[in-house]
Each structure stands twice: as C-alpha cells, then as structure tokens.
Amino acid sequence: MAFGGLDAGFLQSASVFNPDYPLGVPVIELVAYRFCGLPNELVPLQTGLLFVAFPFALVGVLRDRVAPLLVWVVALAIALAPSLQTQAASAVADVPLGAFFALAGVAAWRWIELGESEFLWLGGALAAAAVASKLEGAVFVAVLFVCLGVAAPRVGRPLRALVAVAVAVAVTAAPWELWSREHSLGNAFSDAGGAGSVDLLDVTGRLPRAAEAIARELVDPSSWLALVVLAVVAFAIAAASVM
C-alpha cells in the first residue's frame, strides 16, 4: 500500500493469502508503522491496545443498565479467555472482529430495549468496523441486522432507522468490494470452489473431535484458573451484600 493507491499486482502475487480480505486490520497496523516509525516487531501493539480496551468499552455501553460488579466480571471473563489472549498476542484479525461485533450487538440491543437512536448508530459504526476486519464480519453483521429487523417491529422501533444504518454499513464496505472485484482478487475459499466444494461428511466427522477439544479446554485449570478466581470473588461479594 502506498499514498498513490493500492498495488493490485502485489495483492495478486502468490505470496499474499486471501488477497480480498478487508483492509481494516492492516490499516490499523500501518498507522503505527508508517506514521509513528515503529518497527515491524511492535506493529501488533495496535491489536493489543484494542484487546485491552474491549472490557472498558463493554462496561461503558452497559454502565447504566447492568450492575457494575456483574458487567465487570463478564467483561474480564471474556478478556481472560485463553484462546482470546493467544489470538491477541498473534495479532490476527479474529480479535478485532470479535470485539467490534460484540460491541455492535450490545449497542443494538440498547436501541431495541430503550429506543436510544444514538446507540443504533453506534452499533452501525461498530458493525462497519467488524465488516472491515474480516470476510466473516459481513456474514455476522448481516445476521445481526436480520435479527434486529425481526425484533424491532415487536417493540415499536422504526424499521426505517434500521434500514438507514444498514445501508450506511453497506456503503462503507462497497469501495473495497468493488475494487477487489475489479482487480479479480480471489481467496482460498473462492479458489477452492466455494461452498460447493465442502465435504459435509468430512466436516461432520470433525464435530466429535471439536467437542472433545472444547471440553478439555473447559476443565483445564491452567487455562481457566483466572476465571475461577473471578467467580469466587464475585460470589463472595454477592454473599456479603446479601448478609
């Protein structure tokens, strides 16, 4: 990437995997590299800062709707999840995607629950950030807006406001989508033949192994010891308040 524009030739080279991935995370990383002069080894610092900011952002959105103790325990439990810490240390796009999408869902819930339009637009901005983080973000956000579209009329929320936000999110994603298609950028999924190439029997056969891995992770005290401590502290505070 240069100030004169994107180099389609570089993105089309064999060394670039998934060249049509959105540019949100690379742009965040390049801010430190290009404008702050930080070496490559420190570029993942941006993802680390986002990881640290997530619990505070979650508490900020829910500060007047959920008891402080409960929201802090939940926020810290998420932040201390072993897999999330590993991904944050690796500076992969899954952490920004998860953080932006989770906050978008919580902000949108506030709009459904209380009708606060500013939180609908905040949710839209966070949803746009999720779409810009990874290809899967578009699917997650689409499901979120479908759910909001079903829930909104039932509680008297205007669908036109939801449609306006959805259109705004789509507009933010359009330039990169059009540019990548114009330059025929493919990815491992499309090059492999898309959904039609997926072997359902092979995928189904992996489910028992996946369930076993999740169960093993859940009972591993070395992975979840911090969560156990949090639960004990929360229980002690709750018991003291009742007594």
Accessible surface in RSA format (square Angstrom, percent):
REM  Atomic radii and reference values for relative SASA: ProtOr
REM  Chains: A
REM  Algorithm: Lee & Richards
REM  Probe-radius: 1.40
REM  Slices: 20
REM RES _ NUM      All-atoms   Total-Side   Main-Chain    Non-polar    All polar
REM                ABS   REL    ABS   REL    ABS   REL    ABS   REL    ABS   REL
RES MET A   1    96.96  50.2  47.34  31.3  49.61 118.1  23.80  20.2  73.15  96.9
RES ALA A   2    60.81  55.9  52.53  81.1   8.28  18.8  54.25  76.4   6.55  17.4
RES PHE A   3   161.49  80.8 124.72  77.3  36.77  95.7 129.26  78.4  32.23  92.2
RES GLY A   4    84.97 104.8   0.00   N/A  84.97 104.8  44.58 122.3  40.40  90.5
RES GLY A   5    41.30  50.9   0.00   N/A  41.30  50.9  34.65  95.1   6.65  14.9
RES LEU A   6    54.93  30.6  30.21  21.6  24.72  62.1  30.26  21.3  24.67  66.4
RES ASP A   7    83.60  58.6  74.94  74.6   8.66  20.5  28.54  67.2  55.05  54.9
RES ALA A   8    17.53  16.1  14.20  21.9   3.32   7.6  14.20  20.0   3.32   8.8
RES GLY A   9    47.20  58.2   0.00   N/A  47.20  58.2  33.17  91.0  14.03  31.4
RES PHE A  10   115.88  58.0 108.29  67.1   7.59  19.7 114.34  69.3   1.54   4.4
RES LEU A  11    24.24  13.5  23.88  17.1   0.35   0.9  23.88  16.8   0.35   0.9
RES GLN A  12    98.65  55.2  66.01  48.2  32.64  77.7  27.63  58.8  71.02  53.9
RES SER A  13    43.57  36.8  30.07  40.1  13.50  31.1  39.51  84.1   4.06   5.7
RES ALA A  14   114.83 105.6  69.22 106.8  45.61 103.7  81.45 114.7  33.38  88.4
RES SER A  15    99.98  84.5  57.19  76.3  42.80  98.6  58.53 124.6  41.46  58.1
RES VAL A  16    32.75  21.6  19.99  18.1  12.77  30.8  23.26  20.2   9.50  25.8
RES PHE A  17   154.54  77.3 131.91  81.7  22.63  58.9 134.83  81.7  19.72  56.4
RES ASN A  18    30.41  21.0  24.71  23.9   5.71  13.7   3.07   7.4  27.35  26.4
RES PRO A  19    20.32  14.8  15.38  14.0   4.94  18.0  17.17  14.2   3.15  19.6
RES ASP A  20    22.92  16.1  20.37  20.3   2.56   6.0   2.22   5.2  20.70  20.6
RES TYR A  21    56.03  26.2  53.69  30.5   2.34   6.1  38.43  28.9  17.60  21.7
RES PRO A  22    15.78  11.5  13.29  12.1   2.49   9.1  13.29  11.0   2.49  15.5
RES LEU A  23    41.67  23.2  38.27  27.4   3.41   8.6  38.49  27.0   3.18   8.6
RES GLY A  24    19.31  23.8   0.00   N/A  19.31  23.8  17.31  47.5   2.00   4.5
RES VAL A  25    12.42   8.2  12.30  11.1   0.12   0.3  12.30  10.7   0.12   0.3
RES PRO A  26    54.21  39.5  52.55  47.9   1.66   6.0  54.08  44.7   0.13   0.8
RES VAL A  27    66.54  43.8  65.91  59.7   0.62   1.5  66.19  57.5   0.35   0.9
RES ILE A  28    63.79  36.3  62.54  46.6   1.25   3.0  63.79  45.9   0.00   0.0
RES GLU A  29    37.57  21.6  37.50  28.4   0.07   0.2   3.87   7.5  33.70  27.5
RES LEU A  30    55.70  31.0  55.32  39.6   0.38   1.0  55.62  39.1   0.08   0.2
RES VAL A  31    65.65  43.2  64.91  58.8   0.74   1.8  65.33  56.8   0.32   0.9
RES ALA A  32     2.84   2.6   2.29   3.5   0.54   1.2   2.84   4.0   0.00   0.0
RES TYR A  33   105.87  49.4  99.07  56.4   6.80  17.7  54.01  40.6  51.86  63.9
RES ARG A  34   103.75  43.6  75.42  38.4  28.32  67.4  21.08  28.8  82.67  50.1
RES PHE A  35   139.60  69.8 104.46  64.7  35.14  91.4 108.25  65.6  31.34  89.7
RES CYS A  36    84.49  63.9  52.25  58.3  32.23  75.8  18.24  46.2  66.24  71.4
RES GLY A  37    62.98  77.7   0.00   N/A  62.98  77.7  33.27  91.3  29.71  66.5
RES LEU A  38    48.86  27.2  47.48  34.0   1.38   3.5  47.54  33.4   1.32   3.5
RES PRO A  39    70.46  51.3  61.67  56.2   8.78  31.9  70.46  58.2   0.00   0.0
RES ASN A  40   102.54  70.7  91.83  88.7  10.71  25.8  25.85  62.2  76.69  74.1
RES GLU A  41   142.87  82.0 115.73  87.6  27.14  64.6  71.45 138.2  71.42  58.3
RES LEU A  42    84.96  47.3  83.55  59.8   1.41   3.6  84.96  59.7   0.00   0.0
RES VAL A  43    19.98  13.1  19.98  18.1   0.00   0.0  19.98  17.4   0.00   0.0
RES PRO A  44    49.65  36.2  46.33  42.2   3.32  12.1  46.59  38.5   3.06  19.0
RES LEU A  45    89.11  49.6  80.40  57.5   8.71  21.9  86.87  61.0   2.24   6.0
RES GLN A  46    36.02  20.1  31.01  22.7   5.01  11.9   1.97   4.2  34.05  25.8
RES THR A  47     4.67   3.3   2.58   2.6   2.09   5.0   2.09   2.8   2.58   3.9
RES GLY A  48    24.15  29.8   0.00   N/A  24.15  29.8  24.15  66.3   0.00   0.0
RES LEU A  49   100.68  56.1  96.46  69.0   4.22  10.6  96.89  68.0   3.79  10.2
RES LEU A  50    38.73  21.6  34.35  24.6   4.38  11.0  37.97  26.7   0.76   2.0
RES PHE A  51    36.97  18.5  35.79  22.2   1.17   3.1  36.38  22.1   0.59   1.7
RES VAL A  52    89.01  58.6  84.71  76.7   4.30  10.4  88.62  77.0   0.39   1.1
RES ALA A  53    48.88  44.9  43.91  67.8   4.97  11.3  47.97  67.6   0.91   2.4
RES PHE A  54    14.32   7.2  12.30   7.6   2.03   5.3  14.32   8.7   0.00   0.0
RES PRO A  55     7.56   5.5   7.56   6.9   0.00   0.0   7.56   6.2   0.00   0.0
RES PHE A  56   124.62  62.3 115.47  71.5   9.15  23.8 116.31  70.5   8.31  23.8
RES ALA A  57    39.21  36.1  26.71  41.2  12.50  28.4  37.92  53.4   1.30   3.4
RES LEU A  58     9.80   5.5   9.80   7.0   0.00   0.0   9.80   6.9   0.00   0.0
RES VAL A  59    20.75  13.7  20.75  18.8   0.00   0.0  20.75  18.0   0.00   0.0
RES GLY A  60    27.37  33.7   0.00   N/A  27.37  33.7  27.27  74.8   0.10   0.2
RES VAL A  61    15.26  10.0  13.62  12.3   1.64   4.0  14.80  12.9   0.46   1.3
RES LEU A  62    22.23  12.4  22.23  15.9   0.00   0.0  22.23  15.6   0.00   0.0
RES ARG A  63   156.45  65.7 136.53  69.6  19.91  47.4  52.07  71.2 104.37  63.3
RES ASP A  64    93.29  65.3  60.31  60.0  32.98  78.0  41.94  98.7  51.35  51.2
RES ARG A  65   103.82  43.6  70.34  35.9  33.48  79.7   8.21  11.2  95.61  57.9
RES VAL A  66    40.33  26.5  30.39  27.5   9.94  24.0  36.51  31.7   3.82  10.4
RES ALA A  67    61.70  56.7  47.56  73.4  14.14  32.2  54.01  76.1   7.69  20.4
RES PRO A  68    93.40  68.1  91.18  83.1   2.22   8.1  93.40  77.1   0.00   0.0
RES LEU A  69    65.94  36.7  59.05  42.2   6.89  17.3  63.78  44.8   2.17   5.8
RES LEU A  70   101.19  56.4  98.52  70.5   2.67   6.7 100.80  70.8   0.39   1.1
RES VAL A  71     3.93   2.6   2.38   2.2   1.55   3.7   3.93   3.4   0.00   0.0
RES TRP A  72    82.42  33.1  82.42  39.9   0.00   0.0  63.56  33.9  18.86  30.6
RES VAL A  73    31.64  20.8  31.46  28.5   0.18   0.4  31.58  27.4   0.06   0.2
RES VAL A  74    66.88  44.0  64.97  58.8   1.91   4.6  66.88  58.1   0.00   0.0
RES ALA A  75     0.00   0.0   0.00   0.0   0.00   0.0   0.00   0.0   0.00   0.0
RES LEU A  76    62.61  34.9  62.61  44.8   0.00   0.0  62.61  44.0   0.00   0.0
RES ALA A  77    30.80  28.3  28.05  43.3   2.75   6.3  28.38  40.0   2.41   6.4
RES ILE A  78    70.55  40.1  66.11  49.3   4.44  10.7  70.53  50.8   0.02   0.0
RES ALA A  79     9.45   8.7   9.05  14.0   0.40   0.9   9.05  12.7   0.40   1.1
RES LEU A  80    60.09  33.5  56.87  40.7   3.21   8.1  56.87  39.9   3.21   8.7
RES ALA A  81    18.20  16.7  18.20  28.1   0.00   0.0  18.20  25.6   0.00   0.0
RES PRO A  82    26.85  19.6  20.86  19.0   6.00  21.8  25.84  21.3   1.01   6.3
RES SER A  83    70.92  59.9  63.39  84.6   7.53  17.3  43.00  91.6  27.92  39.1
RES LEU A  84    38.96  21.7  37.80  27.0   1.16   2.9  38.96  27.4   0.00   0.0
RES GLN A  85    74.76  41.8  69.46  50.8   5.30  12.6  19.76  42.1  55.00  41.7
RES THR A  86    88.39  62.9  82.60  83.7   5.78  13.8  62.45  83.9  25.94  39.2
RES GLN A  87    66.88  37.4  65.97  48.2   0.91   2.2  14.79  31.5  52.08  39.5
RES ALA A  88     9.13   8.4   5.40   8.3   3.73   8.5   5.74   8.1   3.39   9.0
RES ALA A  89    87.23  80.2  50.90  78.5  36.34  82.7  63.57  89.5  23.67  62.7
RES SER A  90    68.00  57.5  39.52  52.7  28.48  65.6  26.76  57.0  41.24  57.8
RES ALA A  91    18.60  17.1   7.15  11.0  11.45  26.0   7.15  10.1  11.45  30.3
RES VAL A  92    56.08  36.9  50.72  45.9   5.36  12.9  56.08  48.7   0.00   0.0
RES ALA A  93    18.70  17.2  13.24  20.4   5.46  12.4  13.24  18.6   5.46  14.5
RES ASP A  94    53.36  37.4  46.16  45.9   7.20  17.0   8.23  19.4  45.13  45.0
RES VAL A  95     3.63   2.4   2.58   2.3   1.05   2.5   2.76   2.4   0.87   2.4
RES PRO A  96     2.79   2.0   2.79   2.5   0.00   0.0   2.79   2.3   0.00   0.0
RES LEU A  97    10.73   6.0  10.73   7.7   0.00   0.0  10.73   7.5   0.00   0.0
RES GLY A  98    37.59  46.4   0.00   N/A  37.59  46.4  34.32  94.2   3.27   7.3
RES ALA A  99     8.91   8.2   3.98   6.1   4.93  11.2   6.65   9.4   2.26   6.0
RES PHE A 100    31.59  15.8  31.59  19.6   0.00   0.0  31.59  19.2   0.00   0.0
RES PHE A 101    60.46  30.3  60.24  37.3   0.22   0.6  60.24  36.5   0.22   0.6
RES ALA A 102    40.45  37.2  30.55  47.1   9.90  22.5  39.02  55.0   1.43   3.8
RES LEU A 103    12.83   7.1  12.83   9.2   0.00   0.0  12.83   9.0   0.00   0.0
RES ALA A 104     0.25   0.2   0.01   0.0   0.23   0.5   0.01   0.0   0.23   0.6
RES GLY A 105    22.31  27.5   0.00   N/A  22.31  27.5  16.47  45.2   5.84  13.1
RES VAL A 106    32.71  21.5  29.74  26.9   2.97   7.2  32.30  28.1   0.41   1.1
RES ALA A 107     0.00   0.0   0.00   0.0   0.00   0.0   0.00   0.0   0.00   0.0
RES ALA A 108     2.82   2.6   2.82   4.4   0.00   0.0   2.82   4.0   0.00   0.0
RES TRP A 109    98.27  39.4  94.60  45.8   3.67   8.6  81.00  43.2  17.27  28.0
RES ARG A 110     4.23   1.8   4.18   2.1   0.04   0.1   0.04   0.1   4.18   2.5
RES TRP A 111     4.59   1.8   4.59   2.2   0.00   0.0   0.00   0.0   4.59   7.4
RES ILE A 112    22.70  12.9  21.97  16.4   0.73   1.8  21.97  15.8   0.73   2.0
RES GLU A 113    85.52  49.1  66.33  50.2  19.18  45.7   5.00   9.7  80.51  65.7
RES LEU A 114    66.80  37.2  38.84  27.8  27.95  70.3  41.94  29.5  24.86  66.9
RES GLY A 115    31.63  39.0   0.00   N/A  31.63  39.0   6.04  16.6  25.59  57.3
RES GLU A 116    43.57  25.0  38.66  29.2   4.91  11.7  19.15  37.0  24.42  19.9
RES SER A 117    63.61  53.8  61.78  82.4   1.84   4.2  30.22  64.3  33.39  46.8
RES GLU A 118   107.94  62.0  96.28  72.8  11.66  27.8  59.16 114.4  48.79  39.8
RES PHE A 119    26.41  13.2  26.15  16.2   0.26   0.7  26.41  16.0   0.00   0.0
RES LEU A 120     2.74   1.5   2.46   1.8   0.28   0.7   2.46   1.7   0.28   0.8
RES TRP A 121   123.92  49.7 119.29  57.7   4.63  10.9 101.29  54.0  22.63  36.7
RES LEU A 122    71.36  39.7  66.04  47.2   5.32  13.4  70.43  49.5   0.93   2.5
RES GLY A 123     4.23   5.2   0.00   N/A   4.23   5.2   3.56   9.8   0.67   1.5
RES GLY A 124     4.87   6.0   0.00   N/A   4.87   6.0   3.31   9.1   1.55   3.5
RES ALA A 125    63.65  58.5  46.00  71.0  17.65  40.1  55.02  77.5   8.62  22.8
RES LEU A 126    27.99  15.6  27.71  19.8   0.29   0.7  27.99  19.7   0.00   0.0
RES ALA A 127     0.40   0.4   0.40   0.6   0.00   0.0   0.40   0.6   0.00   0.0
RES ALA A 128    17.28  15.9  14.41  22.2   2.87   6.5  14.73  20.7   2.55   6.7
RES ALA A 129    29.06  26.7  19.97  30.8   9.10  20.7  27.29  38.4   1.78   4.7
RES ALA A 130     0.00   0.0   0.00   0.0   0.00   0.0   0.00   0.0   0.00   0.0
RES VAL A 131    17.94  11.8  17.00  15.4   0.94   2.3  17.00  14.8   0.94   2.6
RES ALA A 132    39.21  36.1  35.35  54.6   3.86   8.8  39.20  55.2   0.01   0.0
RES SER A 133     4.20   3.5   2.33   3.1   1.87   4.3   0.00   0.0   4.20   5.9
RES LYS A 134    29.47  14.4  29.28  18.0   0.19   0.4   9.24   8.3  20.23  21.5
RES LEU A 135    63.72  35.5  56.32  40.3   7.40  18.6  58.15  40.8   5.57  15.0
RES GLU A 136    68.42  39.3  66.81  50.5   1.60   3.8  40.39  78.1  28.03  22.9
RES GLY A 137     0.00   0.0   0.00   N/A   0.00   0.0   0.00   0.0   0.00   0.0
RES ALA A 138    51.17  47.1  44.46  68.6   6.72  15.3  45.99  64.8   5.19  13.7
RES VAL A 139    94.94  62.5  91.17  82.5   3.77   9.1  94.94  82.5   0.00   0.0
RES PHE A 140    84.65  42.3  83.14  51.5   1.51   3.9  84.62  51.3   0.02   0.1
RES VAL A 141     6.34   4.2   6.34   5.7   0.00   0.0   6.34   5.5   0.00   0.0
RES ALA A 142    54.95  50.5  46.50  71.8   8.44  19.2  54.27  76.4   0.68   1.8
RES VAL A 143    85.99  56.6  83.91  76.0   2.08   5.0  85.77  74.5   0.22   0.6
RES LEU A 144    25.46  14.2  22.52  16.1   2.95   7.4  25.44  17.9   0.03   0.1
RES PHE A 145    26.47  13.2  22.08  13.7   4.39  11.4  22.38  13.6   4.09  11.7
RES VAL A 146   100.49  66.1  93.20  84.4   7.30  17.6  99.30  86.3   1.19   3.2
RES CYS A 147    71.06  53.8  64.25  71.7   6.82  16.0  25.90  65.6  45.17  48.7
RES LEU A 148    13.35   7.4  13.10   9.4   0.24   0.6  13.35   9.4   0.00   0.0
RES GLY A 149    23.43  28.9   0.00   N/A  23.43  28.9  16.51  45.3   6.92  15.5
RES VAL A 150    82.60  54.4  73.44  66.5   9.16  22.1  79.44  69.0   3.16   8.6
RES ALA A 151    34.58  31.8  31.97  49.3   2.62   6.0  34.21  48.2   0.38   1.0
RES ALA A 152     0.00   0.0   0.00   0.0   0.00   0.0   0.00   0.0   0.00   0.0
RES PRO A 153    71.11  51.8  45.75  41.7  25.36  92.2  51.03  42.1  20.08 124.8
RES ARG A 154   194.80  81.8 155.70  79.4  39.10  93.1  57.54  78.6 137.26  83.2
RES VAL A 155    71.64  47.1  50.33  45.6  21.32  51.4  59.97  52.1  11.67  31.7
RES GLY A 156    61.98  76.4   0.00   N/A  61.98  76.4  35.27  96.8  26.71  59.8
RES ARG A 157    53.40  22.4  47.63  24.3   5.77  13.7   2.21   3.0  51.18  31.0
RES PRO A 158    53.16  38.7  42.62  38.9  10.53  38.3  53.14  43.9   0.01   0.1
RES LEU A 159    81.32  45.3  75.81  54.2   5.52  13.9  75.81  53.2   5.52  14.8
RES ARG A 160   192.67  80.9 179.66  91.6  13.00  31.0  73.85 100.9 118.82  72.0
RES ALA A 161    27.28  25.1  21.06  32.5   6.23  14.2  27.28  38.4   0.00   0.0
RES LEU A 162     8.15   4.5   8.15   5.8   0.00   0.0   8.15   5.7   0.00   0.0
RES VAL A 163    85.26  56.1  83.92  76.0   1.34   3.2  85.26  74.1   0.00   0.0
RES ALA A 164    45.69  42.0  34.45  53.2  11.24  25.6  41.95  59.1   3.74   9.9
RES VAL A 165     0.98   0.6   0.98   0.9   0.00   0.0   0.98   0.9   0.00   0.0
RES ALA A 166    33.50  30.8  27.69  42.7   5.81  13.2  28.59  40.3   4.91  13.0
RES VAL A 167    82.75  54.4  80.70  73.1   2.05   4.9  82.75  71.9   0.00   0.0
RES ALA A 168    39.40  36.2  32.77  50.6   6.63  15.1  38.37  54.0   1.03   2.7
RES VAL A 169    10.47   6.9   9.80   8.9   0.68   1.6  10.42   9.0   0.06   0.2
RES ALA A 170    60.62  55.7  49.70  76.7  10.92  24.8  56.98  80.2   3.64   9.6
RES VAL A 171    93.15  61.3  90.75  82.2   2.40   5.8  91.98  79.9   1.17   3.2
RES THR A 172    84.55  60.1  55.67  56.4  28.88  68.8  61.98  83.2  22.57  34.1
RES ALA A 173    33.65  30.9  23.42  36.1  10.24  23.3  31.63  44.5   2.02   5.4
RES ALA A 174    38.99  35.8  33.85  52.2   5.14  11.7  38.99  54.9   0.00   0.0
RES PRO A 175    88.70  64.6  77.37  70.5  11.33  41.2  84.86  70.1   3.84  23.9
RES TRP A 176    36.60  14.7  32.48  15.7   4.12   9.7  35.31  18.8   1.29   2.1
RES GLU A 177    74.46  42.7  74.45  56.3   0.01   0.0  32.04  62.0  42.42  34.6
RES LEU A 178   119.85  66.7 115.61  82.7   4.24  10.7 116.20  81.6   3.65   9.8
RES TRP A 179    63.48  25.5  58.74  28.4   4.75  11.1  44.42  23.7  19.06  30.9
RES SER A 180     5.72   4.8   5.54   7.4   0.19   0.4   0.77   1.6   4.95   6.9
RES ARG A 181   171.81  72.1 151.31  77.1  20.50  48.8  54.93  75.1 116.88  70.8
RES GLU A 182   136.00  78.1 110.44  83.6  25.56  60.9  36.20  70.0  99.80  81.5
RES HIS A 183    57.55  31.5  51.07  35.5   6.49  16.6  32.74  33.7  24.81  28.9
RES SER A 184    96.06  81.2  67.08  89.5  28.97  66.7  44.23  94.2  51.83  72.6
RES LEU A 185    17.08   9.5   0.26   0.2  16.82  42.3   1.49   1.0  15.59  42.0
RES GLY A 186    23.68  29.2   0.00   N/A  23.68  29.2  17.84  49.0   5.84  13.1
RES ASN A 187    14.42   9.9  13.08  12.6   1.34   3.2   2.68   6.4  11.74  11.3
RES ALA A 188    42.60  39.2  28.66  44.2  13.94  31.7  36.31  51.1   6.29  16.7
RES PHE A 189   122.50  61.3 115.39  71.5   7.11  18.5 120.90  73.3   1.60   4.6
RES SER A 190    60.01  50.7  40.56  54.1  19.45  44.8  41.82  89.0  18.19  25.5
RES ASP A 191   115.81  81.1  78.82  78.5  36.99  87.5  32.83  77.3  82.98  82.8
RES ALA A 192    68.79  63.2  41.42  63.9  27.37  62.3  53.93  75.9  14.86  39.4
RES GLY A 193    53.00  65.4   0.00   N/A  53.00  65.4  31.96  87.7  21.04  47.1
RES GLY A 194    14.26  17.6   0.00   N/A  14.26  17.6  13.59  37.3   0.67   1.5
RES ALA A 195    77.85  71.6  62.07  95.8  15.78  35.9  62.21  87.6  15.64  41.4
RES GLY A 196    78.44  96.7   0.00   N/A  78.44  96.7  42.53 116.7  35.91  80.4
RES SER A 197    63.17  53.4  27.80  37.1  35.37  81.5  31.52  67.1  31.65  44.3
RES VAL A 198    70.10  46.1  49.53  44.8  20.57  49.6  54.86  47.7  15.24  41.3
RES ASP A 199    83.84  58.7  73.45  73.1  10.39  24.6  30.97  72.9  52.87  52.7
RES LEU A 200   133.47  74.3 129.58  92.7   3.89   9.8 129.73  91.1   3.74  10.1
RES LEU A 201   152.74  85.1 143.58 102.7   9.16  23.0 143.95 101.1   8.79  23.6
RES ASP A 202    67.24  47.1  57.32  57.0   9.92  23.5  19.42  45.7  47.81  47.7
RES VAL A 203    65.54  43.1  65.06  58.9   0.49   1.2  65.06  56.5   0.49   1.3
RES THR A 204    78.24  55.6  75.58  76.6   2.65   6.3  53.83  72.3  24.40  36.9
RES GLY A 205    39.56  48.8   0.00   N/A  39.56  48.8  32.62  89.5   6.94  15.5
RES ARG A 206   130.39  54.7 129.77  66.2   0.62   1.5  34.01  46.5  96.38  58.4
RES LEU A 207   110.05  61.3 107.10  76.6   2.95   7.4 107.42  75.4   2.63   7.1
RES PRO A 208    90.92  66.3  77.61  70.7  13.32  48.4  86.25  71.2   4.67  29.0
RES ARG A 209   150.29  63.1 144.09  73.5   6.20  14.8  70.81  96.8  79.48  48.2
RES ALA A 210    48.86  44.9  40.16  62.0   8.70  19.8  48.13  67.8   0.73   1.9
RES ALA A 211    61.61  56.6  52.06  80.3   9.55  21.7  56.79  80.0   4.82  12.8
RES GLU A 212   107.74  61.9 100.28  75.9   7.46  17.8  38.81  75.1  68.93  56.3
RES ALA A 213    43.76  40.2  38.47  59.4   5.30  12.0  38.85  54.7   4.92  13.0
RES ILE A 214   109.01  62.0 106.11  79.0   2.90   7.0 108.96  78.5   0.05   0.1
RES ALA A 215    53.05  48.8  50.43  77.8   2.62   5.9  52.73  74.3   0.32   0.8
RES ARG A 216   139.76  58.7 134.89  68.8   4.87  11.6  71.16  97.3  68.60  41.6
RES GLU A 217    68.93  39.6  67.07  50.7   1.86   4.4  28.08  54.3  40.85  33.4
RES LEU A 218   111.16  61.9  92.55  66.2  18.61  46.8  92.55  65.0  18.61  50.1
RES VAL A 219   116.11  76.4  93.27  84.4  22.84  55.0 101.23  88.0  14.88  40.3
RES ASP A 220    48.61  34.1  44.23  44.0   4.38  10.4  12.56  29.6  36.05  36.0
RES PRO A 221    96.23  70.1  89.14  81.3   7.08  25.7  95.94  79.2   0.28   1.8
RES SER A 222    97.52  82.4  60.76  81.1  36.75  84.7  55.20 117.6  42.31  59.3
RES SER A 223    28.19  23.8  13.25  17.7  14.94  34.4   5.18  11.0  23.01  32.2
RES TRP A 224    50.94  20.4  50.78  24.6   0.17   0.4  50.94  27.2   0.00   0.0
RES LEU A 225   105.13  58.5 104.68  74.9   0.45   1.1 104.70  73.5   0.43   1.2
RES ALA A 226    42.74  39.3  32.64  50.4  10.10  23.0  38.60  54.4   4.14  11.0
RES LEU A 227    32.76  18.2  28.37  20.3   4.39  11.0  28.72  20.2   4.04  10.9
RES VAL A 228    82.47  54.3  79.48  71.9   3.00   7.2  82.45  71.6   0.02   0.1
RES VAL A 229    81.60  53.7  79.73  72.2   1.87   4.5  81.60  70.9   0.00   0.0
RES LEU A 230    31.38  17.5  31.06  22.2   0.32   0.8  31.06  21.8   0.32   0.9
RES ALA A 231    58.74  54.0  49.75  76.8   8.99  20.4  54.71  77.0   4.03  10.7
RES VAL A 232    92.74  61.0  89.66  81.2   3.09   7.4  92.51  80.4   0.23   0.6
RES VAL A 233    71.74  47.2  69.63  63.0   2.11   5.1  71.74  62.3   0.00   0.0
RES ALA A 234    19.98  18.4  18.66  28.8   1.32   3.0  18.89  26.6   1.10   2.9
RES PHE A 235   152.64  76.4 147.15  91.1   5.49  14.3 151.99  92.1   0.65   1.9
RES ALA A 236    55.78  51.3  45.79  70.7   9.99  22.7  51.00  71.8   4.78  12.7
RES ILE A 237    83.85  47.7  80.67  60.1   3.18   7.7  83.16  59.9   0.69   1.9
RES ALA A 238    46.58  42.8  43.66  67.4   2.92   6.6  46.53  65.5   0.05   0.1
RES ALA A 239    36.48  33.5  28.23  43.6   8.25  18.8  35.83  50.5   0.65   1.7
RES ALA A 240    71.76  66.0  50.03  77.2  21.73  49.4  56.08  79.0  15.68  41.5
RES SER A 241    91.60  77.4  51.67  69.0  39.94  92.0  51.89 110.5  39.71  55.6
RES VAL A 242   130.94  86.2 100.58  91.1  30.37  73.2 107.16  93.1  23.79  64.5
RES MET A 243   196.02 101.5 130.55  86.4  65.47 155.9 124.55 105.9  71.47  94.7
END  Absolute sums over single chains surface
CHAIN  1 A    14505.7      11845.4       2660.3      10580.6       3925.1
END  Absolute sums over all chains
TOTAL         14505.7      11845.4       2660.3      10580.6       3925.1
